[in-house]
Amino acid sequence: MLSEIISALKSAKKDSNTEDLIERIQQQLPGLGLSMKKMGNDYEISTCSNGLIKEKLILTPEDKKRHWRFFEEPKVPRPLDELIREYITKKTGKQWDDPVILERIRQAVIAQKGDYWREGLKKKVQYEQGYRIFAYLAYQFPVYFIQFEHILGMLASSGLLKEDMTILDIGSGPGVAALATIDFLSRSGHGNATLYAVELSGEQREAFSFLTGRFSDGIAGITIKDPLPEDLITVSTGALPREVDLLVFQNVLNELTGMTVRQRAARVKVLSEVMSQDGVLVITEPADMVNSTAMRQTVQELAMSGLIVIAPCPPGWTKTCNSQHCWSFVEKPPLKPTRLMEMVASCKESYRFLNTDIKYSYAVLKKSPPHKISDYTTGGRKKTATLSTLSRHVDRRINTSAAVMSGDLGNSKTHLWKLCDGTPQKPVYAVMPSYHLSSENEYIMKAHYAEKVDISGVLVRYNTQHDSYNLLVTRATRIMPAGNRPARR
């Protein structure tokens, strides 16, 4: 017991010095092969093996139903929506819906959007102070909040969340990932999380403490640590918690405009050292082509450095594909605007202040390889072409297997999906004129993002205008879930 080592702990009052001491001890123990668990007013210190695997967070059927209802019509929970408005009132000394306050938020939203769409070194998105933070809470926050709820749902369904988690959010802002985690676990009804964050801006840290502290009040199993006042570019791993189960970089790497893709990847690799052996690293970025493609290039560099990419691409893909042309993102149902967003948008140009589309690019990585590595060639039928060989099959019908790496990018007349099998050096798309839709090929209409499908009898075409390949889906084309092939007649 810790009290046997530090006798003063028995009589020590619970003050900041004692808590700081305990936290410093706790951070050093994993490196010594030890762990510490709270037992009443004391702490139990015990040995642990390097291969220690935490219990997985398993969603019950009831949990899944609650999450399904949430994602069917996603929205920021009413208590959190009210807390954000309360915070604006507290900071300004005026009611959050005062016309002057709302107009200043509108101007800040316009300024932020202008900063965001600048390119190169000129791009410098600022959320650090005053109305910039209010604008973020009104415009970006709801989208990023729902986005991270989807990420947590995906991780939970894949068995990648733990029943007892240590989560570290790098560049946390006002606490999007922490707040989404609190909401996700409270809806699940079980699971514990200790939430750490790194955030340089004092104003953002203040918003983080206010929102996370109030939103988690009364929810069991949630421990929130004060954000570290550090920059993600310079923060030392020694200042960070160890044995992190979930390391988060949400919409922050695109703001490192002074760094190359390789430098960004190198920085992420260094910070990944704090992960537990079976922990996961999540990167999310906006769905626009520039940032989405840059993220894929960063992830490919991380794959080459030794980390294992496990989603949305199967292990091994990112080492062989051409990430220069990889624009891939997931699209989810739009969110319901918050009350704050609605009021900010209550003006002549309301469209400028409504932000409800959920589209994002993401990647999930691990330190160690999973037990089973997916391979498209395993169990595949003979004479199945890889997408890297399409140049040899132009104007011919082929059989192939690939993952659907986008939603429908087309329109009601012509449907379009991005395809990948980890091999193409040029973009590949499945193109289906609506009049060719049939019971044999309709599965592609409902395939999930990153789901593998088997395609037979598809016609290969080369698109000279875009230097890409189109696989023309016709009534003669059959599309089925990968591996679900009918028996021969």
N, C-alpha and C positions, 0 to 999 in steps of 0.2 A: 504494500500500500504506500502511496506517496507520503502519507503522514509518518510512516516509519523512517523515511529518508529525510524529510523536512519536519522535524518535530514541532516547529512553530506553526505548522499548518493547522494543528489541532485547535489552537486557540486564536488563530488569525481570523480577523473579520474579512468579510467579502468586499474588499476594496479594489481599486484599479491596479495597485501594485501587485497584489496577490494574483489577480487574474492575468496580468501581463506575464508574471513569472511562470504561471502554469502553462500559458500559451507558448512561451519560449521553450519550455521543457517538452511540450507535446510536439513541437515542430522538429526537435532534434532526435526524438525516439526512433522514428522509422529507419534512420541511417544506422542505428545501433541494433536493429533487428527487434525492436520493442514496440509495443503499442500501449495506449492508456485509455481506460474506460471509466467514466464517472460512476461512482457507487455511493449514493447518498451525498454526504458532504465531503467525501473522500474520493480518491482515484486509485484504481487498480492498475498496476503496471505489470505486463506479462510479455513473454517472448512471442514472436510471430515469425512464420516462415516466409521466405520471399515469394512462395507460390500461393499465399493465402488469397482465397477468392471469396469475396463478399456475396451474401445472398442476393439473388436477383429480385428486382421489383416485379412481381407478377400481378397483372390486372385480372380481377375476377370478372365473370360475365356481367355483374352489376356495374363494376367500374367501367367496362367497355361501353355499356349502354349510356352511362352518364356522359362519357367523353364523346360518344357518337352524337348525342343530342346537342352538345356544345358546339362541335365542329360543323354540324348541319347548318346552323345559323350563328356564326361566331360573333362575339361582341366583348368589349371590355366589361368586366363585372361592375355592376352598379356601385358597390361600395368603393371600388378603386376609382371609377369615374368621378365620384363625389369627392374623394380625397384629393385628386388632381386639381379640381376647382377650388377646394378649400386651401390648397397650397398657394395657388395664385392669389387668392384673397389675402392670405396671411402675408405674402411677400410684398404685395402692392399697397396694402392698407385700404383697398377699395374692393367693392364687389366684383367678382370675376367677370360678370356679364355687363359691367359698365361699358358704354359705347366707346369711351376713350381707350380702355384696356383692350377691347376687342380689335379696334383699329390698329393699335400698336402691334398686336400679335399678327395681324394680317401683313403688315409691312415687314415684320421679322420673317414670316413664312416666305414672302416674295424674295427677300434678301438671301435666305438660306438656299432656296431653289436656284437662284442665280449663281451662288458660290458652287453649288454641287455640279452644275453642268459645265463649269469651266474645265479646261483640260490641262494636263501636265502640272508643272510647278505653280501655275496660276491658281489651281484649285486649292482652296483652303476653306473647308466647311467649319463654321464656328457655331458651337452650341453653349459656349462657356458661361455666358452671363445674361442677366436680366431677361428681356423679352425673347432672346434667342432660345432660352430653355423653355419658356412658355410656348413658343412656336413649335418646338420639338414635341412637347407633350400634346399639343393640339393636332399636329399634322403627321409626324413620323411615328410617334409612340404607339398608337393603336395598331398600326400595321405590324410593327416589329414585335409587339406583344403577342398578337395572334400567331405570327410566324413562328415564334419560339415555342408556343404551345403545340403547334404542329410538329416541330422538331422533337419535343419531349414525347409526344404520342408515338412518333416513328421509332424513337429509341426504345421506348417501353415495349412496343409490340415486337421489337427485334431482340429483346432480352438484354439490352445494353445499359439499362438503368439498374441501380442497386437499391435495396431496401433501406440502406443507411449510406448516404452519399456525402462526399465533400465536393463542392462545386466552386470553381474559380472562373469569374467573368473578367476578361481583360478588356479594358476600355468600356466600363459598364454604363456610363452615362447616369441617368436617374434611376437605374435599376430594372431595366426591361426584363432581362433574363431571370433575375431574382424574383420579381413580381409574378412572372409567368410560372415559375417553378412553384411558388407558394400557392397559386391558384390551381395548378395541375394536381399537386399532392393533396390539397384540401378537397378537391373533387374526387380523388381516388379514395380518400378516407384512410390511407395508411402510407408509410414511407417517411423517412427522416432525412433532412438535408441541413448541412452546415454551409452557409453561403458566404464566400469571400469575393472581393472585387478589387480591381485596380482602376483608379480614375484620378487623373491629374487635376481636373477643374474643381475648385472648392465649392462653386455654386452647384455643380452636378452632384458632388458628394452630399451636400446639404439636402438636395431633393431626394437623393437615394435614401438617406437616413429617415427623413420624414415619411416617405411613401412606404418603404419596406417595413419600417417599425410599426406604423399604424395598421397596415394591411395584414400583417402577420399576427397582430395582437389576438390572443386567444386560440391560435392554431397550434396544436401540439406537434412536436417533432421538428420545428423550424428554429434554427439558430442563425442569427445574422451578425456578421462581423463588420466593423466599421471599414469602409473602403480605404485601401492604401493610397496615399497621395503620391502616386508615382506615374511616370510616363511608360507606356508599353515598350518604347524604343530603348529605354535605359534601365528599367527596373531589373534588379538583380534577383536571380532565382532564390538566393538566400533569404530574401525578404518575403518570399511567398510560402504558402502552406505546402506540405508534402503529401504524397499519396492521394493526389487529386483524382477523383473518379470521373469528373466531367469538366473539361477545360473548354471555355467558350470564347470564340472571336466572332462576335456578331456585328456585321456591318461596320467594321473598323479598319480592315486592311486596305480598303480602297482609299482611305483618307491619308495613307502614308505616301503622299505624292513625291516626296523627296527620295524614295527608295525604289530600287529596281525590283522586279519580280523575284529574282534570286536573293536579294537582300531581305525582302519580306519573308520568304520561305526560311532563310537562315535564322531570322529572329524568332519565328514561330517554333522552329526546331529546338532552339535553345530553351524557350519557355516550356516546351513539352516535357522537359526533364523532370518536372514536378509531378507528372502523372504517375498513378499507380500502374503496376504491370499490366493490369487488365482494364485500365481506364480508357476513356475515349475522348477524342478532340473533335470539336465541331466548329466548322467555319461556315458562315453564311454571308452572302453579298447580294446586292440588288440584282434584278433580272436583266437589266439593260446589257447590250452586247459588250460594251467596253469593260464594265466591271465583272460581268459573268465570265468572260473569256480570260481576263487577268487572274481571276480566282482559280480557274482550271489550270492555268500555267503555274501558279503558285503551288497548287496541290500536286502537280506533276513533279515539281522540284522536290517537294516533301517526300514523294514516293521514291525518288531517286536517292534521297538522303537516308532512307531506311525505315520510314514510317509506312504503315500498311493502310491503303485506302480501302474501305469496306463498303462505302455507299456514297453516291448512288451507283458508282461503278464497282463491279466485282474486283477482288484483289488481282493485281497484275495488269489490268487494262491500262492504267495511267502511265505505265512505263513504255508502252508501245504506240499509243495513239498520238495524234497531232493536236495538241492542246491549242495551237495558234488559231484553229478554226472551230474550237469547241464552245459553241454558244448553247448552253443547256440550262433549263430552269423548270421549276415545278409551279403549277398554278392551282390555287385552292379557291373555294367559294368566297366571295367578297364579304367583308365585315360590315356590321351595322355601325354607322358613325356614332361617336360619343356625343354627349350633350355639348361639350366644349367645341368639338369640330362643327357641329350643326350651327352653333351660334356664330363662330368665326366665319362660316360659309354663308351666313344670312346677309348677303350683299348682292350687288348687281352681277359681279363675276364670281358667283359661288363655285363654279367648276375649278377655280384656281386653288380652292382651300378644302376640297373634298378628296380624301385619299383613302380608298376602300379596297383597292385591288390587292390580292395576296399573291404575289409572284416573287420567287426568290431562287437563287442558286445556293446549293449547299454541298458540303463534303463531310464525311465522318471518317476519322483515321484512328488507328490504334498503334501501340508500340509493337506488340507481338502479333504474329499472323493468327487468324482464326483457325479452328480445328479443321475446317473444310474449305478448300479454295475452289471457287467456281471455275469451270472450264467449259467453254462452249463446244469444244471438240469431243468432250466426254459423252458417250452415248448418242452422238449425232449420227444422222443417217449419212450414208455415202453420197458423194456428189453434192454436198452442201457447200456453197461458195462462201468464203469470208468476204467481208466488205472491202478488204484491201485489194481484192482481185477483180473488182468490177470493171476495170479497164479492158479486161480480156473477154468480157461478156456483154459488151454494148450491143443493143438491139436483139438480145437473146433472152429467153425466159430461163430463170434459175430458181433453185431452192436455197434459202439462207436462213440463218437464225440471228436475231439481234434484239437489243433492248429498245423500248420506246422512250426516248429521252426528251420528250416535250409533250405538251398538250396539243390540241389541234391548232396549228398555226395558220390554217387556211380560212375558208369561208363556207357558206352554205352550198356553193357550187363546186368548189374543189377543196378537198380536205388534204391536210399536209402535216406530217409528223417527222421529227428528226429521229434517225436511227443510229445505233452504234453497237459494235461488237468488240471494241477495243483495238481494232486493227486499221480503220480507215485513215488515210492521210489527207483525204478531202472530204468535205461534208457530204452526208448521204441522207436523203429524205424519201419517205414513202408518200406517194402522191395518188389520191383516189378521187376521180371525178364522181360526183354524187350519184350519177346514173349507173355507176358500176357497183354501188353498194348491194351486197347480197348476204344471204345467210351464211355463206362460206367464208366471207372476209369481214363481217361486221364486228368481230372480236376486237379489232384494232381501235374501234370507236370507244370502247370501254376499258382498254388496257390502262393500268396504273402507270404512273411515272416510274421509269427504270425497270418496268416489268419485261421479262424476256418473252419473245414470241417466236414461233416457227412460221416461216413464210414459204409457200411453194407456188410455183407458176407465176412469178412476178417478172415483169419486163424491165430490163435495164436500159436507161437512157442517160446520155451525158448532157449536162446543161452548160453550154459554152459561156453563156452570159455570166453565170455565177461560179464557174469552175467547180461544179459539184455533180453528184450523181443522183438521179431520180429513179426510184423503183416504182414503176407504174402498176398500181393495183387495179385489176379488172375483175369481171365476173368469173374469170377462169382462175383467179388467185384464191388460195386457201390460207387463212391466218388462224392460228390456234395458240393457246398457252404453250410455252416451251416444254417439251417432254410429254405433252398430252396428245400423242399421235394415235390415230385409229388403227385398229388391227387390219392386216391385209385381208382383202376379200378373196 
